[in-house]
C-alpha cells in the first residue's frame, strides 16, 4: 500500500506533510516506532518510522537520519513535534524535498502507540486481503488445469483478470499460446525485442520494459516480462502487453499465481518428454550396440519411431567441438551443469531444425554423441549434397543461437535396418577421422576412411620420409611462429586455397594469412597455386596423424 493511504487513517488525518510531498506514493510494507541514537540500523526499505526524536535533538543527527533513511528507501518519517523538538529545521526540510522523502508532523491528539496499532492493523488487513485473493486465483487456475483446460485457458483467464493481452513463451521462446485480445502483428515487434534481451541477459524477476521503436506510437510500447521458474530452471515467460498495472498488488498476485500453475504444467510436460526420450534412447542404444538381432523385433519396437518407412538411410554422428577439448576448471560442478544445460538445448534445437527438413528422422544420444538416423525413399549424390548443405546451415544456426560449433560424421547409405550398428560405426569413424586431423566444425563422409586404410598399407618409415620431405622445416615446428604457419597452411588447404575463407575461419586479418602463406612458400620452396603441390601437401598433412608417434 502507499503512504498516502496510511495518512487517510483516523489517527493520521490531522497530521501535516511538511516535506517530500512528491514521495507520498512510496510503498509502505511496515511501520516502526523507535527512539534510539542508532535507529538507522533497525530500519528497512519501505518502512515508515514514527518517533518523538528524543534521541535526535541535535540538528545534525536528525539531518543524518533523514539522509540515511532516504538512501535506504524508507517510506517516510513521522515526527512528534512541540515536545523534544519544537520545529523541524528548514535545512532538513530542504534535504527531504531534494530526495522526495516525506516528513510528516504527527498529530498531538493521538499517542504514537495508537498510530502504530492502527497503521499495522490496516497493513495486516490489506495483506490478508491480498493473501485471500492469491489463494482464490490460485485455486481458479488449478481448477482450469485439473479440468484439462491447459495453457490457453489459463492465459485467457489471466488476460480477463488483467484486462490486457497476454502471451506465453516456453524457455526456447516458442509461442505456446496467446490471448484472443493480442494483436499478432504488433506483438512480433515485442517478440523480437524480447528475443534480443534474453539472448544477452538472463531475467529471473518481473520486469517492466519499454519497446524501442521508430513510430510515433506503438500499441505495445510498454509491456511486462515475467519469467516462469520451476526447480531453479527457466521454463518460460509471460508477456503482458500494452501498459502498466492500474492496481499493482492484485495485478502482480494474479500473474504470480498463473506463473506458479503454468510452471507445474511445464514440469509435467518436461517429465513426459524425458520419459519418451529415455525409451527412445534405450531402444536405439540396443539397436546400435547390436542387441537387436531379428528384423521382426526391430520393426515391432521401432514402429513407434517410424523405422518401417525407412527404405534407405544414413547414420550421422554429431559432437560438440568443445567436448573434445574440455579443460579442467576450478569449478567442475558448475561447468558440468552449464555443459549439461547446453547439451540439452543443443539436442532440442538440433531435433527442431532437422524436422524442418526431414520428416523421417530420428535423433538420440549415445554417450556424448548426438546420433541421427535419416530415412530416404532414394539416396543419390544429389541427395547427399543437399544433406551436407542442410548440416552446414544447422552448424551456422547453432553457432549463432548457442555459440557452439558442431562436427558431423556421415555413414554410407544402407537399405538393411539390421545393419544400423555397422552404419553407426561408420559415422563414428568419420567423426573421429576429422578430430584426428585437428579439424573443427567439419562434415566428414565415411568414405574418406578408405584413403586412411590405403595409407596404412604403406610402411611407416616411407610415410615418415614422405612427410618430412614434403613439409621440411614445418614437419616438426619448434617455435610458436612455425606452429602458426602449419595451422594456417592446414586451414588454407582445407578452405580450397581461398584467402578470405581462411582468414574468416581463423579469425585473423586476410593480410596475416597472405604473409603466412608467402612465408610457407619460402620455407617449402614451392608455389601454393600449383594444384600438384597443394595435393602433395594435403597428403602429407593427412599422413601426420598416422606417423605422429614416430616423428
N, C-alpha and C positions, 0 to 999 in steps of 0.2 A: 504494500500500500504506500501511498505518497504522504509526505509531511503535511500537505495542505488538508488531508483528510483527518489527521490527528488534531489539527488546530480547530476543527469543527466540533470536537467533543466538548461536553458541558464544562469540564474543569479547565479547558484551554481557551474557551471562547473569548474571555476578557483579556487574554494575553495579547501582547503587541509585538509585531515584527519590526525590529529596529535596524536590521541589516540583512543583506543577501536575499532579498525578496525573489530574485530570479531563480533561486535554488529551491523553491517550495515544491517542485516536482520531484525532488530527491526521494528515493525509496527508503522506507523505514522497516527494518526487519525486527528490531528490538529497541527497548528503552532501558537506560541505565540511570541510577541515582547514586551519586558519589561525591564526597568532599575529601580529597586526598591530594597531597603535593605531586605524587607520581601517577596521577589518574590516567594519563595517556596510554600507559602500558596495559590498562584493563579495558580499553575501548576497542570496538570492532567496526568494520566497514558497515555502512547503512544503519548505524546506531545513533539514537537521539540521547543526548546527555542532559539530565536535569540536575542543577546544582545551586547552592547558595553562594558559591565562590568564597566560602570561609577560608579555605587554604590558599586562595589565589588573590588575596587583597592587593598584592604587588602588581602594578600595571604591566610590567614586563613579563611576569609569569602568565598572566591572562592572555597577553599578546601571543606568547609562545604556544599556549594551549590551543588557541584558535587556529594558528598556522598549522600545527601538527594534526589537528582534527580534520582540517580541510584536505591536507595531503593524504591522510589515511582513508578518506572517502566517507567520513561520518555523515550522518543525515543532518545534524544541526545541534545547536547549543541553546538550552533553556536556562536563563539566569533569573534568580530571585533577587531583585534589587531592593534598595531602601533599608537594608539591614546591615550586611557586611560590606556592600559596595553600593554607594549612593547613586552613581551614574556610570554608565559604560563609556569609557574614553573614546573620543572621536577617532583616534588613531586605530583603535581596534575595530570600530565600525567600518572604517575605510578599507582595512585589510579584508574583512568579511565580504564586503561588496566586491572587492577585487577577485575573490575566489568564488563568488556567488554562493557563499556559505551562510545559511540562515542563522541569525541570532535572535532569540525570542525573549522579550522581557515578560516573565511569567506573572500571572495574576496573583495578587496578595490574598484573594478570597479563599484560596484552597491551599492545603499543605502539599508539599512535594510527594508525600506518600499517597495522597488521594489522586494526584495527577498520574503518578506511576501506575497505580492499580487500574485506573480507567483505561489508560493507553494500552497496557499489557492485555487487559481483558478484551479490548477491541481487536488487537492484533491476533489474539488467540482465536477469537470468534471468526475472523476472516480466514485464518489458516485452517480452521476446522471446516469452514465452508468450502475452501479450495480442496481439502482432502476428500470431502464428500463428493465434490464434483469429479475429482480424479477417479475415485472408485466407481462412480456411476458410468463415466465414459469408458473406463477400462472394461467394466462388465459388458457394456454395449458392444465394444469392439470384439471382445472374446466370444460373445454370443454369435456375432457375424461369422467368425472363423469356424466355430463349432457347428453352425448350421450350413457350412460349405460355401460361405459367401466369397472367400478368397480375397486377394489383394484389391481387386476392382471395387468390391463392395465397401471395403474399409476406406479406400481413397475417396470414393463418392460421399460417404458419410462425413469424413473429415472435411471435405470441401463444403458441405452443407453447414457444418458447425462453424467454420471459419468465415464463410461467405466469400471465399476466394478459391481460384483454381489450384489444384494440387496435382503434382506428377511424382511418380515413384520410379527411381532408378535402382538397379542392382549394383553390386560392387564393380562390375565391368562397365558400368554406365549404360547398360542396355535399358531401354524404356520398358518397364514392366507393365505399367498401366497409367492412365491419366483420367482425371475427372472430365465429365462431359462439357464442363464450362471452359476448359483450357483451349485457347486458340493455338493450334499447332504451328502455324507459320510464325507467329510472334515468339512461341516458346523455343523454336530452334535457335534463335539468336542467344537466348539464355543457355540452352543446352551446350552450344559450342564454347561459350564463355566458361561455364562450369567445367567442361572437359579440360580446358587450358589450366584453370585454377587447380584442379585436383591432380593434374599431371605434375605440377610444380610443387605442390604442398599438400600435406595430409591434414584434413579437417576432422577434428574429433568432438567439436562442440557446435552449438547453434550459432549461425552467422546471419546477420542482416547485411545484404550486399546490394550494390548498385551496378547496373549493366552499363558499360561504356558504349556509346553509340553516336552516330553522326546525324541522326534525325532530330527534328525539333522536339519530338516527344516519342516515347516508346510505351506500348501497352504494358509491358512488364519491366519497366525501368528499375523498379525496386522489387526485390524478391528475397526469400529466406531459404537458406540451405540448412537442413537438419540431418546430420549423419545418423545412421542406424547401426548401433554397435551390439554385438552378441558374443559373449565369451571372449572379450577383448579384441575381437576381429571385426573389421569393417564389413558390413553386409549390404549396405546400400545407402540411398539418400532420399529424403523427402524434399521436394522443392515446392514452396508455397509462393505463388506468383501474384505480382501486382499490388504490393503495398505492405505497410506495417500493421501490426495488430492494433485494433481500437482499444481493447482491454487486454494488456499484456499477460496478466496472470492466468485467466481461463484459457486464453489462446495457447500459451505455451504448454499448459497442462494437457490440453486436447492433443497437441502434436506429440508430446512425450508419451502419452498412453497409446496412441496409434503406433508410434515407433516401437514401443515395447512389444505390442501384439504382432506387428509385422516382423520384428526380429525373431520371434518364436517360429513364425511361419517360414522364414528364410532358413532357420536351423533345421526345421523338419524337411524342407526340400533338399537341403545340403546332405542330410543323413540318408535320404533316399538315393540321391546321386552317388554318394560314396559307396552305398551297398551295391548298386547296379555296376559301378565301376569295378568294385572288388571282384564280383562274379565274373565280369568280362576279363579282368586281368588274370584271374586264376585259370580260366579256360584257355586263353591264348598262351599263357606260360606253359601249361601242359602241352599245348599244340607244338610250340617251337622247340620244346625240350624233347619231343618225340614220344611223349607218354600216351598219345592217342594213335593207335595203330590201325584201326579199321575205318573205312570210309563211312560206314553206317553210323558209327559213334560220332565221327567228325561232323557229319551232316545233321544228326539229331541235336547235338549240343551247339553246333554253330548256326543253326537255323535262326536263333534269336538275333544273330548279328548279320544275317543276310548272306552267309558264305555260299549257300547253294546257288546264288545268282552269279557267282564269280566264274566266268568262262576262262579268262586268262587274268593273271595278276602279277604284280611285282611287290616285293617286300622292301621297305625303306627303313633304315636305322638312322636315328637322329639324336644328336647330343649337343648340349650347350657347351660352347668352346671353353667357358670359364671352368667347367667341371674337370677338364683335362689339365688345367694349370692351377688347381686350388692351392692357396697358400695358407700356412698355419697362422692364425691371428691370436691376439691377446684375449679375445672374447669368443672362443669357439662356439659356445652355445648360442650366442646372439647371431653369429654368422650362419650357423646351421639353420636357425629359424628363418632368417632372411632368404637363404638359398631354397628352403622348403617352400616358402610362400611364392618365390619367383618361379620355381618349377611348377607349382600348382597353377599359377597364372599362365605360364607358357603352355601347359597342357590344354587349358581351356581355349586359349586363343588359337593354338595350332589346330585343334579339332574344329573350331568355328570356321577358320579360314579354309581348311581342306574341304569341309562340307559345302562350301560355296561353289566348289569346282567338281567334286566327285560325290555322287550320291552313294556309290558302292565303295565305301572306305571305312576302315576300322583303325582306331588309334588305341594303343595300350602301352603300358610301361613294363620294362623288364630291367631291374636294377636301375642304373642311371640313364638308360636309353629310352627314348620315345620311339616306339615301333609302329610302323604303318603298313597295312596291307591294303593295296588299292586294286580294285577289280575293273576289268575292261571287257567289252564284247570282243574287241580285236586289238592286238598290240602291234605297233609298227614303229619305224624310225620317226615318223611324223608325230605320233602319239608320245613317243619318248621325248622329243624336242619340246612339245607342249608341257609335258610333266616337269621338265627341267626349268622352263620359263616360270611355271607356277611356283615351284620351290624357290626360285630366285626372288620372286615377288614376296613370298612368305618371309624369307630371310630379311628383306628390306622392311616389311611391315613390323616384324617383331623387334628389329633393331630400333625402329622409330618409336614404337609403343612401350617397350620394356627395357631398352638399352642393353639388349643381349644379342650375341651372334650365335647362330646355329650352323652345324655342319651335317650334311646328309650323305649316306652311303646307299646306293640303289642296286638291288639284285638284278639278275637276268629275269626275263619274264618266264612264267611257267603256267601249265594248264592243270597239273595234278595237285590237288589241295593237300594230299598226303605228303607232298614234297616241300611243304612250307618250312619244316625245320632246316632243310638244305638252303632254301632261298633266304631264310633269316640269316644263316651263317655267311652267305654271300654278301648280304647287305652290311653285316658287321665287319667283314674283311675289307670291304670297300671303304668303310668309315675309318678303320684302323690304318689303312694304307695312307689316307690323307693326313692323319695325325702323325704317322711316321715321317712324312715329308715336311713336318712342321707347318702345315697349312692351317688356315682358319677361314671360317665362313665359306666352306667349299661344298661342291656337289660332286661326288665321285661315283662313277659307274663301276660295277664289279669287274667288267672285262679288262680294266687297267691291270688287274692282278695277273693276267696272262703274261704281260711283259715281265713282271716280277719273277714268275715261275721260269721263264726262259733265261733270265739273268742268273737265277740260282744254279743253273746247269753249268755256268762258266766258273772255272776255278777262282777262288778268292784273290789269289795273287795277281791274276790277269786283270780282274776288275779293279784292284787297287792301283796297278800300274796305269790303267786307262784313266782312272780318276785323278791321279797325281799329275799325269801328263796334260790332261785337259785343263785343269784348274791351276796348275803351277803354284804360285805363292798363296793363292786363295784356297788351296786344298786344306790347309790346316792353319787358319788365321791365328796370329799370335798377339794381336792387339785390337783395341776397340774399332779403330778405323777400318781394318780389314774385315772384321765381323760385319760392320755396316755395309761394306762393299758386297760381301757374299749375300747378305739379306736383300739388298737392293737388286742384285743380279737375279736371284731366285724370283723375286716379285715381278721384275721386269719381264722375265721369260714366261711366268705364269699369266701375265696380262698381255700376251701376244706382242711383246716389244712396244707397247704403247706408253709413251712418257706420261701423258696426263692421267691415264688409269693407274699407273704405278704410283705416281705422286699422291693420288686420291687414296689408294689402298694403304699407303704408308703414313698418311697424314703429314707429308712434308711438301715443301715448295718444289715445283717442277724443275727449277734451276738446280736444286740439290740433286735431283735424280740425274739430270743431264751431266753434271760434274762427276758423279759417282760412276756412271756408265762409261764416260771417257776414261776415267781412271782404271776401270776394269779392262777396257780395251788395251790400254798401255801395258798393264801387268801381263795380260794374256797374249798380247801381240796378235790380236785378231780384230776383225770388223764385225760388230754385232748386227749389222744389216744383212750379212750373208746368211741365208737360211741354213746352209750346211753347217756353219759354225754354231749357230744357235741350237740346232739339233744335237750337235756334239756336246754342247754344254748342258742341255736339258738332260741328256742321257747320263752324263757324269753326275749331275745333282740327284738324279733318280737313283743312281747306284749308291750314293752316300750312305743311306740307312742300312744297306746290306753289308757294308765293309767298315762301319764306324768303329767297331771294337778292334779292328786290325790297323787303324791309321796310327 
